[in-house]
Amino acid sequence: MTARLTTILDGGRYFEGPRWHRGRLWFVDCMARTLLSIGPSGDVREHAVVTDDTPCGLGVLPDGDIVVLTMFRKRLLRFSDAGLSLYADLSEVATGTIDDMIVDGQGRAYVGDLGFNLPPPEGRGAVGRIILVMPDGGARIVADGLRFPNGIAVSSDHRRLVVAEMEGAGLADYDIAPDGGLSLRGRLGRVNDPDGICLDGEGAVWVASFTEDAFVRIDRTGVERARIAVPGRRALACALGGADRRTLFCLSAETSYEELRKGKSVSRIDVVEVDVPGDGYP
């Protein structure tokens, strides 16, 4: 598709975890360690600062509070009117750095565990896992054998979960059991370095491809149906929001793997209208 992107925010460092919530796009700036939101008029609010770790994934609890994942101390923090507080400590459950996450409509958090600590070691293999954190605080492993689990999305009927395998060049597609457990349905699509993802109403997945400098729509059979290029920029994450959930928010950065190791990155958010509205979480 030929898309005309409109930039709504520029000059950040590394935007991640976009979630549409209460009429605003919530996200983090990983490098600035901030929790932010932007409204339809372009007004930006800084809600919290994570002083001791790098925030990444976000989720929204049924009561409206935000859950912020912090990568290296392996915690989930709850943001409410009272500020940040500990929601779950996964340091005894995760075997590696935790990265992205999503909270479904029942308040269950699905968290990606890389299985190794960053920076990535050589010969790491398919050691990634997904941790399920229940509303009562209980946590268990519900999937393993993943190659760098990244973006995660859950359908609105709570029967399907998709996770991007950044080092698997595609998507892992799971059935969700009533107790939140996962069973692998299969793998679909072929996308290099898939990062953040979101689902639409036709069951297709919008995927941010880090090294293809594009946002790619993959249908349920694994076929590419649309591509939105961001030339010269790394695609980081995406979410469908707006009043009718037809606004695709595209988070990208002018950086590279080498520059990221040096802390060099400039991030922005673009939007484009799409035909099929969003579904589920995010």
Secondary structure, DSSP 8 states (H G I E B T S, - for coil): -----EEEEEEES-EEEEEEETTEEEEEETTTTEEEEE-TT--EEEEEE-SSS-EEEEEE-TTS-EEEEETTTTEEEEEETTEEEEEEE-TTT-SS-EEEEEE-TTS-EEEEE-SS-SS--TT--S-EEEEEE-TTS-EEEEEEEESSEEEEEE-TTS-EEEEEETTTTEEEEEEE-TTS-EEEEEEE---SSEEEEEEBTTS-EEEEETTTTEEEEE-TTS-EEEEEE-TTSEEEEEEEESTTS-EEEEEEEE--HHHHHTT--EEEEEEEE-SS-B-SB-
